[in-house]
């Protein structure tokens, strides 16, 4: 009888140990599976960049219009101007041209250096006032507040570009408060160079790079804190190239190539733009999305492909 009790006790001990080890392994695996947070960080940075670029597109289109923008229109927006102060206000309250995004809030544009925006080194101050952008298919949104200073480094107007001709080069430096759909607010700084051109085949092309140096790190495009409260720097290690192709994504700007690195976070991320569903870089046609690569806490190499 005593032997039987001992056997039962030993069995319970073994079961308890195995259960503890299984629970420990599960918890360890759960802790190491940071896929969701890594993708969220990359997606947040890409989304803010994309919507900021769309806003700068509107600014350039308006500033390049003749007669101070008279007769010019932006889908889902009205435009006011104070000519004496060289100030223009875009008031958003509707969908964009292809109906994919709803926007509300304001962008205020003021020429603060140079007599005309086309002048070399002319500068405009761009103020975002509660600019909300909501994706109509996912219902996710961001709100932007802050100020950007945009300089026209080589002069000229985007509206006057011709196929294979000279490009227009802008530098943007600014700060913003980003509010995510979960009401989290974070402070970001941006340091961007934007080269806009039309290729010899007539395709509108935008090339984006970073220019800031912080603590010995070069080519920083964005610096701030992500929605999880972690500081980060975004370094553009290979120029991000956007194109507008009528056959892809309703003719919106789409990043077709380029590489970013997200640093300072616990597990650094490399993002490659313009890939297919397997993560391979595409050289023609419409890309599927971007590839996110990192090493998790267990030194496992991880990869995820996210659609545009």
N, C-alpha and C positions, 0 to 999 in steps of 0.2 A: 504493500500500500504506500509505504514511504517512497519507494522507487517510482511509482506512478505519479505521486505528487511532484517529485523532483523533475520528472520528465515534462509534466504539464507546466511547471514553473519555467523550465528552460525554454519550452516552446513559446510561452508568452514573452519571455525576454527577447527571443530571436525575432518574433513578430514585431515587437516594439522598436527594436533596433532597425529592422528593415523599413518599418513605416517612417521612422525618423529620418533615415537616409534618403528615402524616396521624397519625403517632404522637403528636406534640405536641398536635394537635387532640383526639385521643381522650382523652389524659391530662387535658387542660383540661376536656373535657366531663365526664369521670368525676369530676373534682374539684368541678365546679360542681353535680353532681347530688347534692344533699344530702337528697333526699326521704326516704330511709330513716331518717337520723338525726333529721330534724325530726319525722317521724311518731312515731319511738320516744320522743323527749322528751315530746311531747304525750300519747302513750299512757301513759307511765309516770306522769306527773303526774295524769292523769285516773283511772288505776287506783288509785293510792294514795289519792286523795281519795274515790273510790267506796267502797273497803273501809273506810276510816276512818269514813265516814258510816254504813255498815252496822253497824259496831261501836257507834257512838254511838246508833244506833237500838235496839240490844239493851240498852244501858245505860239509856236513857230508858224502855223498856218495862218493865224490871225495877224501876227506881226508882219507877215509877208504879203498880206492882201493889200491891194491898192486902195487909195482914198480912205486911209485909216480904217479899213475893214468894212466900209459901207457896202451893203448888199451881201456881205459874207455871213455865213451861218454855220453853226455847229449843231449836230443832232442832239436833241434833248437839252438845249441850252439857249439862253438869251444873252446878249452882249450889250453892256453899257460902256460909255467912254466919257472921260473928262479930258478933253483935248488940251486945255491949258496946262494941265499937270502931267500930260503924257501918260495917263493912267487908263487902263481898260479892265473891265470886270466881266468875267465869264460866270454866269449864274446857271448852275446845272439843276435840272429837275425833270429828268426823263431818261429814256433809254438811249444808248449809243446808236450809231447808224445801222448796225446789223442786229440790234435787239438782244445782244448777249449780256449786256451790263446795264444796270440802272445806276445813275449818278445823281447826287444832290450836293448842295454846298457851293462854294465859290473858289475861283482862282482870281486873284488881283495881280495885274501885270503893270509895272511902272518902269519906264525908261529912265534909268538913273545915271547913265553916262553915255555921252555921244549925242549928236543931234538926231540921228536916225539909227534904227536897229541894224541896217545894212552896213553901217560904218565899222571899220576895223577896230576891235576892242570895245565896241559899244556894249553896254551892260543893261540887263533888265533885272529887277527884283520881282520874284514870283512868290506870292503869299497864298498858302493853302488855308482856307477857312472852312473847317468841318467838311472837307471833301469826302463824301461817302461813296464807295464803289461796291456794288453788290452784284455778284454773279447770279444771273437769273436761273441758271440750271442747277446750281448747288445751294443757292441762297446764302452762301458765305460772303462776308463783307469785311472791308477795312475802312477806317476813317483816318484821313491825313490832315495834320495841322503843322504849320511851320513855314519857313522861308528859305528859298533858294536864290542864289545869285548866279545868273547865267551870262557868260561873256561870249561875244562873237569874235573868236580869235583871229580869223582871216577875212572877215567881212563877207558880204553877200547874203542872199535870201534863199531859204529852202525852196520857195515857190518858183525860183528862177533857175533851178538846176536843170541840166540837160544830160541826155544819155552820153556816158563816157567823158563828161566835162569835169570841171573843177568841183571839188567837194566843199561843204561848209563845215567848219570845225567849231564846236562850242565846248566850254568848260563850265561845269556846274559845281558849286560848293554850297552846302546848306545843312540845315538841321530840321528835324521834324519829330513830332510825337505821333506814333502809330498806335491806333486802337484796333485790336482784333475783335472778332465776332463774340468772343467770350468776355469782352469788356476789359481785357488786359491792356494796359498802356505802357509803351516803351519809347525811350528816346533814341533816335538814330541820327547819325551824321552821314552825309554823302559827299563823295569826291569823284566826279565822273567827267570823262571826256567823251563827247559824242561827235562822230564824223558821219555826216549825212551825204549821200551821193546817189546817183542813178547809174547803174552798170551800163556797159556798152550794149547789153541786150535789152535795156529799158526797165530793169527791175529796181525799184526803190530799195536802197540798202542803208542800214544803220550799223555802225561799228562802235561798240561801247568798251571803254577801258577805265581803269582806276589810276589816280595819279598821286595819292597822298602817301607819305612815309610816317610811320609811327613806331617808335622804339626799334628802329632799324629794319622794320618791315616795309617793303615798297609795294607799289601798285595797289594800295588799298582803295576799294570803291565804296564800301559801306562799313561803318563801325557803330556798335551799339550794344543793346542787351536784347536777347530774344524773349519770347513769351514765357519761357521757363525760368527767366531771371538770370541767365548765363551770359556774360560778356562775349562778344564775338567780333572778329574782323573778317570781311569778305575781300579776298584778293583775287583779281582777275589775272590768271596766269597765262591765258591765251585769249585774245580779244573776242568778245561775244559779238557775233554777226547776226543781225536780224534782217529779214527780207519781207517784202509784201508781195505775195504771190496770190493772184486771184483764184488759183486752184486749191489753195490751202487755207483752212481756218477762216473762211469768209473774207479773205483778203486782209486779215489783221497782221500786225507785225509778229513774226515768229522767229525765235532764235534758232538758226540752222547750224551753228557751230560755235565753239569756244569752250573754255574751261574756267571754272571758279574753284577756289579753295576757301572753306570756312574754317578759320583758325581761332585760337584761344579757348574754344569750347573743349570739354573733357575729351571727346573723341572727334578729331578733325574730320571734315567731310570734303570730298572732291566731287564736283558736279560737272558732267560733260553734257553739253547741249547738242541737239540734232542727232538723236539715235533712233533706231527701230525698236520694236517691242522686246527684242532680246538684249538690247543695250549696245548693239554695234552701231558705229558712226555711219550715217548715210551720206552719200555724195550727190544724190539726185532725188527728185520727187519730194513728197511731203514727209518730214520727220514725224515720228510718233510722240517723242517727248525728250526727257533728259534722264541721265543715269546718275544715281547717287551711290557713292562708294565710301566705306569707312571700315575701321577695325574695331570690333567691340571689346568689352572688358576682358573677355577670355582670349583675346588675340585671334579671333575668327575674322576672316575677311568677309564683309557683308556687302551686298549690292541690292539696289531696288531701282526699277525703271518706272518713272512717273509720266503720265500722259499730259500733254498741254491742255 
